[in-house]
Amino acid sequence: MSEYQYVEHEFAPVYNEESQVLVLGSLPSVKSREQGFYYGHPRNRFWKVVAAVLGVPEPLTIEEKKRMLLAGHVAVYDVIRACEIIGSSDSSIRNVLPADIKSIVAHTPIRAVFTNGKTAGRLYKKYQAEHIVLPMIELPSTSPANAAFSLERLEEIWKSEIGKYL
């Protein structure tokens, strides 16, 4: 069995003064931390889903991903600033230090918060919800571990929910 490791969030949130929705994950995976950007696992469907929501081609580079998010008025960050975790296992997360989401919301016209999966939703409710007076919608995870949802179904749900706020 792997050991717990203390992990600090190493990259900045993506947002600007035009961001209207905020999508929150829990904490970057091992692959994402290796790449230095969000949703770096090659089988994670996040970039395909968000591109479908925005009606644009899937971005490939980190710069293309940032441009797509900002042009689409989508902010991305995570609920956790630091924690102990085994590998990329959300179920192993303990000793959480929450991220500063209040400052993002305070400096943007964000209208709603979306969480990418149940763990992000649970942690948002526990550490963030009382400080942020915005609607929060828990979306199904784009993780490759979430086999219950096809890519098409994820795209349909995400587009339906996020589309209400863009």
DSSP file (Angstrom, degrees, kcal/mol; ACC not computed):
  #  RESIDUE AA STRUCTURE BP1 BP2  ACC     N-H-->O    O-->H-N    N-H-->O    O-->H-N    TCO  KAPPA ALPHA  PHI   PSI    X-CA   Y-CA   Z-CA
    1    1 A M              0   0    0      0, 0.0     2,-0.0     0, 0.0     0, 0.0   0.000 360.0 360.0 360.0 141.8    0.0    0.0    0.0
    2    2 A S        -     0   0    0      1,-0.1     2,-0.2    84,-0.0    84,-0.1  -0.248 360.0-114.5 -71.4 162.5    1.2    3.5   -0.8
    3    3 A E        -     0   0    0      1,-0.1    84,-0.4    82,-0.0     2,-0.2  -0.634  28.4-100.6 -97.0 154.6    2.1    6.0    1.9
    4    4 A Y        -     0   0    0     -2,-0.2     2,-0.4    82,-0.2    82,-0.2  -0.482  40.0-166.4 -67.4 144.0    0.3    9.3    2.7
    5    5 A Q  E     -A   85   0A   0     80,-2.1    80,-2.3    -2,-0.2     2,-0.5  -0.995  22.7-121.2-134.6 142.0    2.1   12.3    1.3
    6    6 A Y  E     -A   84   0A   0     -2,-0.4     2,-0.4    78,-0.2    78,-0.2  -0.717  35.8-171.4 -81.4 124.6    1.6   16.0    2.1
    7    7 A V  E     -A   83   0A   0     76,-3.2    76,-2.1    -2,-0.5     2,-0.4  -0.974  11.8-162.5-124.9 130.5    0.7   17.8   -1.1
    8    8 A E  E     -A   82   0A   0     -2,-0.4    74,-0.3    74,-0.2     2,-0.2  -0.900  34.9-105.5-107.4 141.2    0.4   21.5   -1.6
    9    9 A H        -     0   0    0     72,-3.5    72,-0.0    -2,-0.4    18,-0.0  -0.476  36.8-170.9 -63.7 126.7   -1.4   23.0   -4.6
   10   10 A E        +     0   0    0     -2,-0.2     2,-0.3     2,-0.1    -1,-0.1   0.506  53.1  61.3-107.8  -5.4    1.3   24.2   -6.9
   11   11 A F  S    S-     0   0    0      1,-0.0    26,-0.1    26,-0.0    25,-0.0  -0.929  78.6-106.8-129.9 156.4   -0.4   26.2   -9.7
   12   12 A A        -     0   0    0     -2,-0.3    -2,-0.1     1,-0.1     2,-0.0  -0.233  36.9-100.5 -73.7 155.4   -2.5   29.2   -9.8
   13   13 A P        -     0   0    0      0, 0.0     2,-0.6     0, 0.0    64,-0.2  -0.369  34.0-125.3 -65.3 156.1   -6.3   29.3  -10.5
   14   14 A V  B     +C   76   0B   0     62,-2.6    62,-2.2    -2,-0.0     2,-0.3  -0.937  57.9 112.4-107.2 116.4   -7.3   30.3  -14.0
   15   15 A Y        -     0   0    0     -2,-0.6     2,-0.3    60,-0.2    55,-0.1  -0.970  35.2-167.9-167.9 164.7   -9.7   33.2  -14.1
   16   16 A N    >   -     0   0    0     -2,-0.3     3,-1.8    54,-0.1    -2,-0.0  -0.866  50.7 -76.2-148.1-173.1  -10.0   36.8  -15.2
   17   17 A E  T 3  S+     0   0    0      1,-0.3     0, 0.0    -2,-0.3     0, 0.0   0.519 127.2  52.6 -69.8  -3.6  -12.3   39.8  -14.7
   18   18 A E  T 3  S+     0   0    0     90,-0.1    -1,-0.3    56,-0.1     2,-0.1   0.373  75.4 127.7-109.6   2.0  -14.8   38.2  -17.2
   19   19 A S    <   +     0   0    0     -3,-1.8    55,-0.2     1,-0.2    54,-0.1  -0.404  27.9 174.5 -64.8 130.1  -15.1   34.8  -15.6
   20   20 A Q        +     0   0    0     53,-2.9    91,-3.9     1,-0.2    92,-0.9   0.652  62.4  37.6-111.5 -23.3  -18.8   33.9  -15.0
   21   21 A V  E     -de  74 112B   0     52,-1.7    54,-3.3    89,-0.2     2,-0.5  -0.971  65.3-149.5-130.4 148.5  -18.6   30.3  -13.7
   22   22 A L  E     -de  75 113B   0     90,-2.1    92,-3.4    -2,-0.4     2,-0.6  -0.973   7.2-162.6-119.7 120.8  -16.1   28.6  -11.4
   23   23 A V  E     -de  76 114B   0     52,-3.1    54,-2.0    -2,-0.5     2,-0.5  -0.911  12.6-165.7-104.6 123.5  -15.4   24.9  -11.8
   24   24 A L  E     -de  77 115B   0     90,-3.2    92,-2.9    -2,-0.6    54,-0.3  -0.923  10.2-173.8-115.3 129.7  -13.7   23.3   -8.8
   25   25 A G  E     -d   78   0B   0     52,-2.0    54,-2.4    -2,-0.5    55,-0.2  -0.350  34.5-113.1 -95.8-171.3  -11.9   20.0   -8.6
   26   26 A S  S    S-     0   0    0      1,-0.3    54,-2.1    52,-0.2    -1,-0.1   0.933  79.7 -34.6 -87.2 -65.2  -10.7   18.5   -5.3
   27   27 A L  S    S-     0   0    0     52,-0.1    -1,-0.3    51,-0.1    54,-0.1  -0.965  73.2 -86.8-157.4 143.4   -6.8   18.5   -5.8
   28   28 A P        -     0   0    0      0, 0.0    10,-0.1     0, 0.0    50,-0.0  -0.278  47.4-120.2 -58.2 139.7   -4.6   18.0   -8.9
   29   29 A S     >  -     0   0    0      1,-0.1     4,-2.8    59,-0.0     5,-0.2  -0.139  30.6 -96.8 -68.9 171.2   -3.8   14.3   -9.5
   30   30 A V  H  > S+     0   0    0      1,-0.2     4,-2.3     2,-0.2     5,-0.2   0.929 128.0  49.5 -55.5 -46.7   -0.3   13.0   -9.6
   31   31 A K  H  > S+     0   0    0      1,-0.2     4,-1.9     2,-0.2    -1,-0.2   0.897 111.0  49.2 -61.8 -41.3   -0.3   13.3  -13.4
   32   32 A S  H  >>S+     0   0    0      1,-0.2     4,-1.9     2,-0.2     5,-1.7   0.910 110.5  50.1 -64.8 -41.7   -1.6   16.9  -13.2
   33   33 A R  H  <5S+     0   0    0     -4,-2.8    -2,-0.2     1,-0.2    -1,-0.2   0.882 109.2  52.4 -65.1 -36.8    1.1   17.8  -10.7
   34   34 A E  H  <5S+     0   0    0     -4,-2.3    -1,-0.2     1,-0.2    -2,-0.2   0.896 115.6  40.6 -63.3 -39.5    3.7   16.3  -13.0
   35   35 A Q  H  <5S-     0   0    0     -4,-1.9    -2,-0.2     2,-0.2    -1,-0.2   0.689 106.8-127.7 -82.8 -20.0    2.5   18.4  -15.9
   36   36 A G  T  <5S+     0   0    0     -4,-1.9     2,-0.3     1,-0.2    -3,-0.2   0.775  75.1  82.0  78.0  26.3    1.9   21.5  -13.7
   37   37 A F  S   <S-     0   0    0     -5,-1.7     3,-0.4    -6,-0.2    -1,-0.2  -0.990  83.8 -76.7-158.4 162.9   -1.7   22.1  -14.9
   38   38 A Y  S    S+     0   0    0     -2,-0.3    38,-0.0     1,-0.2     0, 0.0  -0.200 102.9   5.9 -63.5 145.5   -5.2   21.0  -14.2
   39   39 A Y  S    S+     0   0    0      1,-0.1     8,-0.2     7,-0.0    -1,-0.2   0.902  72.8 159.2  51.3  56.4   -6.7   17.7  -15.5
   40   40 A G        +     0   0    0     -3,-0.4    -1,-0.1   -11,-0.1    -2,-0.1   0.547  31.9 110.0 -88.3  -9.5   -3.4   16.3  -16.8
   41   41 A H  S >  S-     0   0    0      1,-0.2     3,-1.8     2,-0.1   -12,-0.0  -0.530  71.4-134.0 -67.7 129.7   -4.3   12.6  -16.9
   42   42 A P  T 3  S+     0   0    0      0, 0.0    -1,-0.2     0, 0.0    -2,-0.0   0.740 103.5  48.1 -60.9 -22.7   -4.6   11.7  -20.6
   43   43 A R  T 3  S+     0   0    0      2,-0.0     2,-0.3     3,-0.0    -2,-0.1   0.492  82.0 111.1 -96.7  -2.7   -7.9    9.8  -19.9
   44   44 A N    <   -     0   0    0     -3,-1.8     3,-0.3     1,-0.1     4,-0.2  -0.554  58.9-152.4 -70.4 135.0   -9.5   12.5  -17.9
   45   45 A R     >  +     0   0    0     97,-2.6     4,-2.7    -2,-0.3     5,-0.2   0.305  63.5 108.1 -94.3   9.1  -12.4   13.9  -20.0
   46   46 A F  H  > S+     0   0    0      1,-0.2     4,-2.9    96,-0.2     5,-0.3   0.918  79.9  45.1 -54.3 -51.4  -12.4   17.4  -18.6
   47   47 A W  H  > S+     0   0    0     -3,-0.3     4,-2.0     1,-0.2    -1,-0.2   0.871 114.4  48.9 -67.6 -36.4  -10.9   19.2  -21.6
   48   48 A K  H  > S+     0   0    0     -4,-0.2     4,-2.1     2,-0.2    -1,-0.2   0.925 114.2  46.9 -64.0 -44.5  -13.2   17.4  -24.1
   49   49 A V  H  X S+     0   0    0     -4,-2.7     4,-2.5     2,-0.2    -2,-0.2   0.933 113.4  45.8 -66.2 -47.7  -16.2   18.1  -22.0
   50   50 A V  H  X S+     0   0    0     -4,-2.9     4,-2.3     1,-0.2    -1,-0.2   0.896 111.6  52.8 -65.3 -39.0  -15.5   21.8  -21.4
   51   51 A A  H  X>S+     0   0    0     -4,-2.0     5,-2.4    -5,-0.3     4,-1.0   0.912 110.7  48.0 -60.7 -41.3  -14.7   22.2  -25.1
   52   52 A A  H  <5S+     0   0    0     -4,-2.1     3,-0.4     2,-0.2    -2,-0.2   0.907 109.6  52.6 -65.2 -41.6  -18.0   20.7  -26.0
   53   53 A V  H  <5S+     0   0    0     -4,-2.5    -2,-0.2     1,-0.2    -1,-0.2   0.901 116.3  39.9 -58.3 -41.7  -19.8   23.0  -23.5
   54   54 A L  H  <5S-     0   0    0     -4,-2.3    -1,-0.2    -5,-0.2    -2,-0.2   0.548 109.6-123.2 -88.1  -8.4  -18.2   26.0  -25.1
   55   55 A G  T  <5S+     0   0    0     -4,-1.0    -3,-0.2    -3,-0.4    -4,-0.1   0.868  70.4 118.2  70.0  37.3  -18.6   24.7  -28.7
   56   56 A V  S   <S-     0   0    0     -5,-2.4    -1,-0.3    -6,-0.1    -2,-0.1  -0.856  72.1 -83.9-129.1 164.2  -14.9   24.9  -29.5
   57   57 A P        -     0   0    0      0, 0.0    -1,-0.0     0, 0.0    -3,-0.0  -0.337  57.2 -92.0 -64.8 150.9  -12.2   22.4  -30.5
   58   58 A E        -     0   0    0      1,-0.1     2,-0.1     2,-0.0   -10,-0.1  -0.461  43.3-127.1 -64.2 127.8  -10.5   20.5  -27.7
   59   59 A P        -     0   0    0      0, 0.0    -8,-0.1     0, 0.0    -1,-0.1  -0.464  22.4-171.6 -75.9 150.9   -7.3   22.4  -26.6
   60   60 A L        +     0   0    0     -2,-0.1     2,-0.2   -13,-0.0   -13,-0.0   0.776  61.0  55.4-111.5 -40.6   -4.1   20.5  -26.5
   61   61 A T  S  > S-     0   0    0      1,-0.1     4,-2.3     0, 0.0     5,-0.2  -0.509  85.1-113.1 -94.4 164.0   -1.4   22.7  -24.9
   62   62 A I  H  > S+     0   0    0      1,-0.2     4,-2.5     2,-0.2     5,-0.2   0.912 119.2  51.4 -59.8 -42.6   -1.6   24.4  -21.5
   63   63 A E  H  > S+     0   0    0      1,-0.2     4,-2.5     2,-0.2    -1,-0.2   0.905 109.7  49.1 -63.2 -41.3   -1.7   27.8  -23.2
   64   64 A E  H  > S+     0   0    0      2,-0.2     4,-2.5     1,-0.2    -1,-0.2   0.893 110.7  51.4 -63.9 -38.8   -4.6   26.7  -25.5
   65   65 A K  H  X S+     0   0    0     -4,-2.3     4,-2.4     2,-0.2    -2,-0.2   0.927 110.9  47.2 -63.6 -45.6   -6.4   25.4  -22.4
   66   66 A K  H  X S+     0   0    0     -4,-2.5     4,-2.6     1,-0.2     5,-0.2   0.928 112.5  49.8 -61.7 -45.0   -6.0   28.7  -20.6
   67   67 A R  H  X S+     0   0    0     -4,-2.5     4,-2.7     1,-0.2     5,-0.2   0.911 110.7  50.0 -61.3 -42.5   -7.1   30.6  -23.6
   68   68 A M  H  X S+     0   0    0     -4,-2.5     4,-2.0     2,-0.2    -1,-0.2   0.942 112.3  47.1 -61.4 -47.7  -10.2   28.4  -24.1
   69   69 A L  H  <>S+     0   0    0     -4,-2.4     5,-2.9     2,-0.2     4,-0.3   0.946 115.9  43.7 -59.3 -50.1  -11.2   28.8  -20.4
   70   70 A L  H ><5S+     0   0    0     -4,-2.6     3,-1.2     1,-0.2    -1,-0.2   0.904 114.2  48.9 -66.3 -41.9  -10.8   32.6  -20.3
   71   71 A A  H 3<5S+     0   0    0     -4,-2.7    -1,-0.2     1,-0.2    -2,-0.2   0.834 113.1  49.2 -65.5 -31.2  -12.5   33.2  -23.7
   72   72 A G  T 3<5S-     0   0    0     -4,-2.0    -1,-0.2    -5,-0.2    -2,-0.2   0.393 114.2-117.9 -88.3   2.4  -15.4   31.0  -22.5
   73   73 A H  T < 5 +     0   0    0     -3,-1.2   -53,-2.9    -4,-0.3   -52,-1.7   0.799  67.7 140.8  65.7  31.8  -15.7   32.9  -19.2
   74   74 A V  E   < - d   0  21B   0     -5,-2.9     2,-0.3   -55,-0.2    -1,-0.2  -0.920  36.6-160.2-109.5 126.9  -14.8   29.7  -17.2
   75   75 A A  E     - d   0  22B   0    -54,-3.3   -52,-3.1    -2,-0.5     2,-0.4  -0.803   8.2-161.8-100.4 147.0  -12.6   29.9  -14.1
   76   76 A V  E     +Cd  14  23B   0    -62,-2.2   -62,-2.6    -2,-0.3     2,-0.3  -0.996  26.4 126.3-133.7 135.2  -10.9   26.7  -12.8
   77   77 A Y  E     - d   0  24B   0    -54,-2.0   -52,-2.0    -2,-0.4     2,-0.3  -0.867  45.8-102.5-159.8-166.7   -9.4   25.9   -9.4
   78   78 A D  E     - d   0  25B   0    -54,-0.3   -52,-0.2    -2,-0.3   -51,-0.1  -0.915  15.6-129.2-131.7 158.3   -9.6   23.4   -6.7
   79   79 A V  S    S+     0   0    0    -54,-2.4    20,-2.9    -2,-0.3     2,-0.4   0.781  90.4  68.2 -74.7 -28.9  -11.2   23.2   -3.3
   80   80 A I  E     - B   0  98A   0    -54,-2.1     3,-0.1    18,-0.3    -2,-0.1  -0.795  47.9-179.4-103.3 132.6   -8.0   22.1   -1.5
   81   81 A R  E    S-     0   0A   0     16,-3.1   -72,-3.5    -2,-0.4     2,-0.3   0.768  79.6 -11.2 -90.2 -34.7   -4.9   24.2   -1.0
   82   82 A A  E    S+AB   8  97A   0     15,-1.6    15,-3.0   -74,-0.3    -1,-0.4  -0.978  70.9 145.0-161.2 153.8   -3.0   21.4    0.8
   83   83 A C  E     -A    7   0A   0    -76,-2.1   -76,-3.2    -2,-0.3     2,-0.4  -0.971  47.9 -90.1-170.4 177.1   -3.7   18.0    2.3
   84   84 A E  E     +AB   6  94A   0     10,-2.8    10,-2.1    -2,-0.3     2,-0.3  -0.904  52.3 163.4-101.2 137.6   -2.4   14.5    2.9
   85   85 A I  E     -A    5   0A   0    -80,-2.3   -80,-2.1    -2,-0.4     2,-0.7  -0.993  40.8-125.4-152.8 151.9   -3.2   12.1    0.2
   86   86 A I  S >  S-     0   0    0      3,-0.5     3,-2.3    -2,-0.3     6,-0.2  -0.916  76.1 -56.1-100.4 113.3   -2.2    8.7   -1.1
   87   87 A G  T 3  S-     0   0    0     -2,-0.7   -82,-0.1   -84,-0.4    -2,-0.0  -0.347 110.2 -33.9  57.3-122.3   -1.4    9.1   -4.8
   88   88 A S  T 3  S+     0   0    0     -2,-0.1     2,-0.9   -59,-0.1    -1,-0.3   0.127  95.9 135.8-113.5  16.6   -4.4   10.6   -6.6
   89   89 A S    X   -     0   0    0     -3,-2.3     3,-1.8     1,-0.2    -3,-0.5  -0.559  37.0-167.9 -77.9 104.5   -7.0    8.9   -4.4
   90   90 A D  G >  S+     0   0    0     -2,-0.9     3,-1.4     1,-0.3    -1,-0.2   0.833  87.4  63.0 -56.8 -33.0   -9.7   11.4   -3.5
   91   91 A S  G 3  S+     0   0    0      1,-0.3    -1,-0.3    -5,-0.1    -2,-0.1   0.675  99.4  54.8 -69.4 -14.7  -11.0    8.9   -0.9
   92   92 A S  G <  S+     0   0    0     -3,-1.8    -1,-0.3    -6,-0.2    -2,-0.2   0.489  77.2 128.2 -94.5  -3.3   -7.7    9.1    1.0
   93   93 A I    <   +     0   0    0     -3,-1.4     2,-0.3    -4,-0.3    -8,-0.2  -0.273  29.5 157.0 -59.9 132.0   -7.7   12.9    1.4
   94   94 A R  E     +B   84   0A   0    -10,-2.1   -10,-2.8     1,-0.2    -2,-0.0  -0.963  45.8  33.3-148.8 165.2   -7.2   14.0    5.0
   95   95 A N  E    S-     0   0A   0     -2,-0.3     2,-0.2   -12,-0.2    -1,-0.2   0.944  78.7-162.8  52.6  58.3   -6.0   17.0    7.0
   96   96 A V  E     -     0   0A   0    -13,-0.2   -13,-0.2    -3,-0.1    -1,-0.2  -0.487  23.0-164.5 -78.3 135.8   -7.4   19.5    4.4
   97   97 A L  E     -B   82   0A   0    -15,-3.0   -16,-3.1    -2,-0.2   -15,-1.6  -0.988  31.3-129.7-110.2 115.8   -6.3   23.1    4.2
   98   98 A P  E     -B   80   0A   0      0, 0.0   -18,-0.3     0, 0.0   -19,-0.1  -0.285  16.9-114.6 -69.5 151.0   -9.0   24.8    2.0
   99   99 A A        -     0   0    0    -20,-2.9     2,-1.4   -21,-0.1     3,-0.2  -0.378  31.9-103.2 -76.1 160.5   -8.1   27.0   -1.0
  100  100 A D        +     0   0    0      1,-0.2     4,-0.4    -2,-0.1    -1,-0.1  -0.697  57.2 151.5 -87.9  89.0   -8.9   30.7   -1.0
  101  101 A I     >  +     0   0    0     -2,-1.4     4,-2.3     2,-0.2     3,-0.3   0.732  59.5  73.4 -89.3 -25.9  -11.9   30.7   -3.3
  102  102 A K  H  > S+     0   0    0     -3,-0.2     4,-2.3     1,-0.2     5,-0.1   0.882  94.1  52.8 -56.4 -40.4  -13.4   33.8   -1.7
  103  103 A S  H  > S+     0   0    0      2,-0.2     4,-1.0     1,-0.2    -1,-0.2   0.850 108.1  50.6 -69.2 -32.1  -10.8   36.1   -3.3
  104  104 A I  H >4 S+     0   0    0     -4,-0.4     3,-0.6    -3,-0.3     6,-0.2   0.952 113.4  45.0 -65.9 -48.2  -11.6   34.7   -6.8
  105  105 A V  H >< S+     0   0    0     -4,-2.3     3,-1.0     1,-0.2     5,-0.3   0.856 110.0  56.1 -63.8 -35.3  -15.3   35.3   -6.3
  106  106 A A  H 3< S+     0   0    0     -4,-2.3    -1,-0.2     1,-0.2    -2,-0.2   0.761 111.8  42.2 -68.8 -25.0  -14.7   38.7   -4.9
  107  107 A H  T << S+     0   0    0     -4,-1.0    -1,-0.2    -3,-0.6    -2,-0.2   0.191 112.4  55.1-109.8  15.8  -12.8   39.9   -8.0
  108  108 A T  S <  S-     0   0    0     -3,-1.0   -91,-0.1    -4,-0.2   -90,-0.1  -0.932  81.1-116.6-141.7 162.9  -14.9   38.4  -10.7
  109  109 A P        +     0   0    0      0, 0.0    -4,-0.1     0, 0.0    -3,-0.1  -0.076  53.2 163.7 -90.0  36.3  -18.6   38.4  -11.9
  110  110 A I        -     0   0    0     -5,-0.3   -89,-0.2    -6,-0.2   -90,-0.2  -0.316  19.0-175.3 -59.6 132.7  -18.9   34.7  -11.1
  111  111 A R        +     0   0    0    -91,-3.9     2,-0.3     1,-0.3   -90,-0.2   0.606  62.0  12.5-106.4 -18.8  -22.5   33.7  -11.0
  112  112 A A  E     -e   21   0B   0    -92,-0.9   -90,-2.1    22,-0.2     2,-0.4  -0.992  60.5-134.7-159.2 153.6  -22.3   30.0  -10.0
  113  113 A V  E     -ef  22 136B   0     22,-2.9    24,-2.6    -2,-0.3     2,-0.4  -0.937  19.6-168.2-112.8 134.5  -19.8   27.4   -8.6
  114  114 A F  E     -ef  23 137B   0    -92,-3.4   -90,-3.2    -2,-0.4     2,-0.4  -0.970   8.7-149.4-121.4 136.9  -19.6   23.9  -10.2
  115  115 A T  E     -ef  24 138B   0     22,-2.2    24,-2.8    -2,-0.4     2,-1.4  -0.890  14.2-134.0-107.5 140.7  -17.8   21.0   -8.6
  116  116 A N  E    S- f   0 139B   0    -92,-2.9     4,-0.3    -2,-0.4   -90,-0.2  -0.694  75.6 -20.1 -91.2  84.7  -16.2   18.3  -10.7
  117  117 A G  S  > S-     0   0    0     22,-2.1     4,-1.7    -2,-1.4    22,-0.2  -0.262  85.3 -69.6 105.0 169.3  -17.4   15.2   -8.9
  118  118 A K  H  > S+     0   0    0      2,-0.2     4,-2.9     1,-0.2     5,-0.2   0.858 123.3  53.4 -69.1 -39.5  -18.7   14.2   -5.5
  119  119 A T  H  > S+     0   0    0      2,-0.2     4,-2.7     1,-0.2     5,-0.3   0.945 110.6  46.6 -65.1 -46.0  -15.5   14.6   -3.5
  120  120 A A  H  > S+     0   0    0     -4,-0.3     4,-2.4     1,-0.2    -1,-0.2   0.902 114.0  50.3 -60.5 -39.9  -15.1   18.2   -4.7
  121  121 A G  H  X S+     0   0    0     -4,-1.7     4,-2.4     2,-0.2    -2,-0.2   0.926 111.5  46.7 -63.5 -45.5  -18.8   18.8   -3.9
  122  122 A R  H  X S+     0   0    0     -4,-2.9     4,-2.0     1,-0.2    -2,-0.2   0.923 115.1  46.0 -62.8 -44.9  -18.5   17.4   -0.4
  123  123 A L  H  X S+     0   0    0     -4,-2.7     4,-2.7     2,-0.2     5,-0.4   0.863 110.7  53.2 -69.2 -35.4  -15.3   19.3    0.4
  124  124 A Y  H  X>S+     0   0    0     -4,-2.4     4,-2.8    -5,-0.3     5,-2.4   0.946 110.4  47.5 -61.8 -47.5  -16.8   22.6   -1.0
  125  125 A K  H  <5S+     0   0    0     -4,-2.4     5,-0.3     3,-0.2    -2,-0.2   0.884 116.3  45.0 -60.7 -38.7  -19.8   22.2    1.2
  126  126 A K  H  <5S+     0   0    0     -4,-2.0    -2,-0.2    -5,-0.2    -1,-0.2   0.899 130.8  16.5 -73.4 -41.8  -17.6   21.5    4.2
  127  127 A Y  H  <5S+     0   0    0     -4,-2.7    -3,-0.2    -5,-0.1    -2,-0.2   0.663 133.3  23.8-110.2 -19.3  -15.0   24.2    3.8
  128  128 A Q  T >X5S+     0   0    0     -4,-2.8     3,-2.3    -5,-0.4     4,-0.8   0.775  92.6  80.7-120.4 -37.2  -16.3   26.8    1.4
  129  129 A A  G >4<S+     0   0    0     -5,-2.4     3,-0.8     1,-0.3     5,-0.2   0.793  90.7  55.6 -54.4 -39.0  -20.1   27.1    1.1
  130  130 A E  G 34 S+     0   0    0     -5,-0.3    -1,-0.3     1,-0.2    -2,-0.1   0.719 111.3  46.1 -69.0 -17.7  -20.8   29.1    4.2
  131  131 A H  G <4 S+     0   0    0     -3,-2.3     2,-0.5     1,-0.1    -1,-0.2   0.554 107.4  61.3 -98.0 -10.8  -18.4   31.8    2.9
  132  132 A I    <<  -     0   0    0     -3,-0.8     2,-1.3    -4,-0.8    -1,-0.1  -0.960  63.6-159.4-127.3 116.7  -19.6   32.0   -0.7
  133  133 A V        +     0   0    0     -2,-0.5    -3,-0.1    -3,-0.1    -4,-0.1  -0.580  54.6 107.0 -97.6  72.9  -23.2   33.0   -1.4
  134  134 A L  S    S-     0   0    0     -2,-1.3   -22,-0.2    -5,-0.2    -2,-0.1  -0.961  78.5 -88.1-139.8 155.5  -23.6   31.6   -4.9
  135  135 A P        -     0   0    0      0, 0.0   -22,-2.9     0, 0.0     2,-0.4  -0.415  41.2-156.2 -61.2 142.5  -25.4   28.6   -6.3
  136  136 A M  E     -f  113   0B   0    -24,-0.2     2,-0.5    -2,-0.1   -22,-0.2  -0.992   9.0-171.7-125.0 126.9  -23.3   25.4   -6.2
  137  137 A I  E     -f  114   0B   0    -24,-2.6   -22,-2.2    -2,-0.4     2,-0.7  -0.975  16.3-143.0-120.2 125.5  -24.0   22.6   -8.6
  138  138 A E  E     -f  115   0B   0     -2,-0.5   -22,-0.2   -24,-0.2   -20,-0.1  -0.790  22.2-164.8 -89.0 116.7  -22.3   19.2   -8.2
  139  139 A L  E     -f  116   0B   0    -24,-2.8   -22,-2.1    -2,-0.7   -18,-0.1  -0.650  30.5 -91.6 -97.2 155.3  -21.5   17.8  -11.7
  140  140 A P        -     0   0    0      0, 0.0    -1,-0.1     0, 0.0    18,-0.0  -0.416  54.8 -97.5 -64.7 143.3  -20.5   14.2  -12.4
  141  141 A S        -     0   0    0    -25,-0.2     8,-0.1     1,-0.1   -24,-0.1  -0.274  17.1-150.0 -64.9 142.6  -16.8   13.7  -12.4
  142  142 A T        +     0   0    0     -3,-0.1   -97,-2.6   -26,-0.1   -96,-0.2   0.377  58.4 126.8 -88.6   2.3  -14.8   13.8  -15.6
  143  143 A S  S >  S-     0   0    0    -99,-0.2     3,-1.7     1,-0.1   -99,-0.1  -0.232  72.1-124.3 -59.9 146.4  -12.3   11.4  -14.0
  144  144 A P  T 3  S+     0   0    0      0, 0.0    -1,-0.1     0, 0.0  -100,-0.1   0.724 111.2  67.2 -63.7 -18.6  -11.5    8.2  -15.9
  145  145 A A  T 3  S+     0   0    0      1,-0.2     2,-1.5     2,-0.1     3,-0.2   0.664  81.4  81.6 -73.6 -15.8  -12.5    6.4  -12.7
  146  146 A N    X   +     0   0    0     -3,-1.7     3,-0.9     1,-0.2    -1,-0.2  -0.599  49.7 156.5 -92.0  76.4  -16.1    7.6  -13.3
  147  147 A A  T 3   +     0   0    0     -2,-1.5    -1,-0.2     1,-0.2    -2,-0.1   0.548  55.0  84.1 -78.2  -7.6  -17.1    4.9  -15.8
  148  148 A A  T 3  S+     0   0    0     -3,-0.2     2,-0.5     1,-0.1    -1,-0.2   0.726  88.7  56.7 -68.2 -20.2  -20.8    5.4  -14.9
  149  149 A F  S <  S-     0   0    0     -3,-0.9    -1,-0.1    -8,-0.1     2,-0.1  -0.953  77.3-141.8-119.4 126.5  -21.0    8.3  -17.4
  150  150 A S     >  -     0   0    0     -2,-0.5     4,-2.5     1,-0.1     5,-0.2  -0.344  32.5-107.3 -72.1 163.2  -20.2    8.2  -21.1
  151  151 A L  H  > S+     0   0    0      1,-0.2     4,-2.7     2,-0.2     5,-0.2   0.915 121.8  52.4 -57.2 -43.9  -18.4   11.1  -22.6
  152  152 A E  H  > S+     0   0    0      1,-0.2     4,-2.2     2,-0.2    -1,-0.2   0.896 109.8  47.4 -61.9 -41.3  -21.6   12.0  -24.4
  153  153 A R  H  > S+     0   0    0      2,-0.2     4,-2.6     1,-0.2     5,-0.2   0.899 111.3  50.9 -68.8 -40.6  -23.6   12.0  -21.2
  154  154 A L  H  X S+     0   0    0     -4,-2.5     4,-3.0     1,-0.2     5,-0.3   0.944 110.9  49.1 -59.1 -47.2  -21.0   14.1  -19.4
  155  155 A E  H  X S+     0   0    0     -4,-2.7     4,-2.5     1,-0.2     5,-0.2   0.912 111.5  49.7 -59.5 -42.9  -21.1   16.6  -22.2
  156  156 A E  H  X S+     0   0    0     -4,-2.2     4,-2.1    -5,-0.2    -1,-0.2   0.934 115.1  42.3 -62.0 -48.3  -24.9   16.7  -22.1
  157  157 A I  H  X S+     0   0    0     -4,-2.6     4,-2.4     2,-0.2     5,-0.3   0.944 116.8  46.4 -66.7 -48.7  -25.1   17.2  -18.3
  158  158 A W  H  X>S+     0   0    0     -4,-3.0     4,-2.8    -5,-0.2     5,-0.5   0.923 113.9  48.7 -61.6 -44.2  -22.3   19.8  -18.1
  159  159 A K  H  X5S+     0   0    0     -4,-2.5     4,-1.8    -5,-0.3    -1,-0.2   0.916 111.9  49.5 -62.5 -43.1  -23.6   21.8  -21.1
  160  160 A S  H  X5S+     0   0    0     -4,-2.1     4,-0.5    -5,-0.2    -1,-0.2   0.923 119.1  36.7 -61.4 -46.6  -27.1   21.8  -19.6
  161  161 A E  H ><5S+     0   0    0     -4,-2.4     3,-0.8     2,-0.2     4,-0.3   0.949 122.5  39.8 -76.9 -50.2  -26.0   23.0  -16.2
  162  162 A I  H >X5S+     0   0    0     -4,-2.8     3,-2.2    -5,-0.3     4,-0.7   0.870 106.3  66.8 -68.2 -35.2  -23.2   25.4  -17.0
  163  163 A G  H 3<<S+     0   0    0     -4,-1.8     3,-0.4    -5,-0.5    -1,-0.2   0.758  88.6  66.8 -57.8 -25.4  -25.1   26.8  -20.0
  164  164 A K  T << S+     0   0    0     -3,-0.8    -1,-0.3    -4,-0.5    -2,-0.2   0.709 109.0  37.6 -66.3 -19.3  -27.6   28.3  -17.6
  165  165 A Y  T <4        0   0    0     -3,-2.2    -1,-0.2    -4,-0.3    -2,-0.2   0.438 360.0 360.0-115.8  -2.4  -24.9   30.7  -16.3
  166  166 A L     <        0   0    0     -4,-0.7    -2,-0.1    -3,-0.4    -3,-0.1   0.420 360.0 360.0-102.6 360.0  -22.9   31.6  -19.4
